[in-house]
Amino acid sequence: MSEPTGAARRRGPFRVGDQVQLTDPKGRHYTFTLEAGKNFHTHKGSFPHDELIGAPEGTVVRTTGNVAYLALRPLLPDYVLSMPRGAAVVYPKDAGQILAFADIFPGARVVEAGVGSGSLSSFLLRAIGDQGMLHSYERRADFAEIARANVERYFGGPHPAWQLTVGDLQDNLSDTDVDRVILDMLAPWECLEAVSKALVPGGILCCYVATTTQLARTVESIREIGCFNEPTAWETMIRNWHIEGLAVRPDHRMIGHTGFLLTARRLADGVEPPMRRRRPAKGAYGEDYEGPNAGGGAGR
């Protein structure tokens, strides 16, 4: 049985072409690709790549300036934060939430719109495996090429489960029987009709948006289209801790707001979503609003 795509690059001794992440005594990271005969240079000296080729992960190398560096392969979260960028990347904390709450499983058929620099594509491909299907849509050809290069660099070549289309999802979506749809774009509400036709009953729509106005409009549009259950929305933040003897305290800096996530599940054809029983606050909807809660949400 052959190994899954990219698995061989994640274990064993370092080989030519591997990505290496060095960590210096202050915890700073340096990422480079191993090439025979080359040298790695820093302001603290240099050392030859050949010193790492054939060595196990977790090796410590010393530069000509006698500074020790720990050598490991970068984890996927490390890789996406250091990859060349066209658009902003989906941060690992959000990618992890998407994998969990959109329930991305091995063999899943997934559609993604808004590829950016290929960060989320890499996470999705690793989750669905070689037997799944990820069809990614990106409007900008330059972003698509950056994403393709980043994904192929991580997996060591083209991934058999990935198809990348340059174009607008709502104009080009031809996939059917899709298990999951991930929308990372400015106006996900514009794609809801196309997405609802592609998703299987019980399939999950997951949207990633940056602002509260985008979030509100997306949720109201999902309610209005009438073929999804009540959406759930949230955000996550990460705060690391400093631990040194008795000095145990939160770090002064944290990864705060990067975006909002929301999920909703496709209902069976012909089924109306159950009535919402939550009464909106008075004035929650403007006078010109004509959506599902028009009239103040009486009886909901």
N, C-alpha and C positions, 0 to 999 in steps of 0.2 A: 504493500500500500504506500503510495507516494505521500510525501509530507505536504501539508497545506502550504500555499504560496507564502513565501517570506519566512517560514518557520526556521529553515536552516540558517538564516542570517541572525537568529536570535540566540543561538547557543554554540558551544564549542570555542576553540581558540580563535583569536583574531586572525582574519584573513584579508588579503588585498581587496580593496573595495568596500570594506566594512566602515560604518560610521563609528567614530570613537568620541566619547565625551570625557574630557579631562577635568578634574576638580582640583583646584589649588588649595593651599593651606587656609585661605580666607573663604573658601566655599564657592568661589567663582568658577563658572563652567566655560569650557572651550571645546567646540565640536569641529571635527575635521574628518576627511576620508583618507584611509590608509593607502599609500602608494609606495611601492618598492623603490628604494633609493632616495626618497625625499626626506626632508628634515622638517620638524615642527619648531617654529621660532616664537619666543615670547621675549618680553623685556627682561626676563629672568634667565635667559639662556635658551639653548635648543637641545634637541635629542633626535636621533634618526628614527623614522617610521619603522625601519627593520627591527628595531629593538622590541616593538610590540607585535609584529607579524609572527604568528605561531605561539604567542604567549596567551595564557588564560585571562579571562575577565577578572578584574579585581587586582591586576598587577599595578605596582607602584613603580614609576619611572622617575629618574632624576635628570634635570637639565645640566648643561655645562656650568650653570651658576649654582648647582647643588640644591635646587628647589625640587621638592617631591610633588608629583602629581599622581592622583589615583585615576586609573584608566578603566572605564566601563563602557558598554554599549549604551547609547541614550535610550531611555524608555520612550514610548510613543508620546506621552505628555511633554517630555523634554524636546523631542524632535519637532513637534508642531510649533513650539514656541520659538524655535531657532530657524525654522524653514524660511526660504525666500518668500516674500509676500507680494501679492498683487493687491488683494483686498485684505481686510482684517480677518484674522483667524477666529474660529470658534474655540474658546478657551477650554482646556481639559475639564474644568469643573462643570461646564455646560454640556460638553460632549458626553461626559459620564452620566449626567442626568438624562440626556436624550436616549442613550443606550438602555438605561434602566426603565424609564417611565414610558418610552415609546415601545418597550419590550422587543428590542431588536434581537432576533434569535438566529441560530445557524440555519442557512437555507432560505431565509426570508427574501421576499421580493420587495425591494425598496426603491422609491423614487425620491430624488433629492433635487431641490431647485435652489440655486444660489451657491455655487461651488466655492467661490472665493479663491483661497490659496490651497485648498485640498485638505485642510485639517480634518473636518468632519468626515469627508469621504474616506480618509485613512482609518478612522475609528469604525465607521460603518462596515467597510470591507473586511476588517479583521473580525468583526462580530458575525457577519453573515457567512463568511468562509467561501471556499471555491464553489460550493454547490448553490449559493444564493445568487441574487441578481441585484445590482445597484445601477440604476440609470440616473445619471446626474445631468442636469440642465444648467447651463451658464450663458447668460446673454452676451458677455464680452469675451471675444476670442483670445485677447491677451491674458485675461484671468484664467481662462480654460487651459492655456498652454503652461502657465506657471503651476496650476494645480496638477496637471498631468505629470509634469517633471517631478514635483514633490512626491506624489503618490508612487510613481515608479522608482524613485530613488529609495523610498522606504522599503518597498517590497522586493527590490532587486530586479524589476522589470514590469511589464504589463500584467495587470491582475485579470484573471480569466472571468471574474464575475462583474467587471466594471465596463459600463458603456457611458461615454461622455458625449453629449450633444451640445453644440453651440447654437443657442436660440432660446426663445421665450417658451416656458413650459406650457402656457395656455394655448399657444399656437402649434406646438409640436408634440404634445403628449399623446402617444398612441398606445401606451402600456395598458393592459387590462389585468384584472385579478391581482392587484397590487395589495400587499399586506400592510405596508407602512409608507407614509408620505411625510417628508421633512421639508418644510419651507423656511428658508433663511433668506428673506428678501424684504424690500421696502414696503410692498403692498400685497401681502399674502391673500387678502380678501378677493383680489382680482382673479385668483386661481381656484377658488372654492368649487365652482361649477365643474371645471375640468377634473379636479381631484376627486370630487364625489362620484363621478362616473367611473373612475379608475379603481377606487378602493373596493375591496371585498366587504361584505357585511361583517362588522366586528373589527375591521381594520382601523388603524390609528393614524390620525392626522396630528403632527407635531409642528408647531410654529415657533420660530425664534425671532423676536423683535426687540428693538433697542429702546423704544420710548413708550410712555404711558398712552399717548394718543394712538399709536399703532396698535397697542395691546387692546384698547377699548374698541376700536373699530373692527379688529379681527374677531373679537368675541361676539360683538353684536351681529356681525355678518354671518358667523357660524350659526348663531341662534336663528337668524332670519331665513337662512337657506333651508332649514327644517329637516335635514337628513342626518344630523349628528346629535349625540347626547349632549348634555350640559358640559361645556368646556371647563377645564381646570387650569388655573394660571398660577405661576409662582416665580421666584427668583432665588438664587443661592449666593452666599458670600463665604469666603474662606479666611479664617484668621489663624495664622500659625502661632506657636508658643515658643518662647525662649526658656530653655531648661539648663541651668548651670548651678549645680549644688542646691542651695536653698533659694536661689533666685529663680523662681518659677512664675512667669508672668506672660501675658499675651504680647506678641510683637507689636511694635508701634505702627507698622504698616500692614495692610491686608488687601486681598483681592476683593474689591467691593462689587458694585453693579457693573455687569457686562451686558446683560440682556435679560428679557423676560421669556419664559417658556410657557407654552400652553398646549394641552392635548385634548382631543375629542375623538370619540369613536363613531364610526359609520354605522347607521341603523340599517335594518333590512329594508328593501324597497317597499314603498307603500305604507311604511310605519311612521306615525307622527311621534315626535318626542313627547314624553310626559310633561304635563304642565308644571312649571316652576312654582313652588310654594313660598318662595322668599319674596316678601313685599319690599320693593325698592323704597329708599328714603324719598320724601317729598322733594321734588326739584332735581332728582337724580338724572332725569332726561329733559333735554331742552324742549321748548315749545314747538320747534320744527321737526322733532323726532317722530317718525312714523313706523318704527320697527316693532318687534314683538311685544314690548312693554309700553307701547303708546297708551296714554290714558292713565298713567300712574301705576300700572301693574295691579289693578284691582283683581282680587280673587286669586292672586299668584303667591 
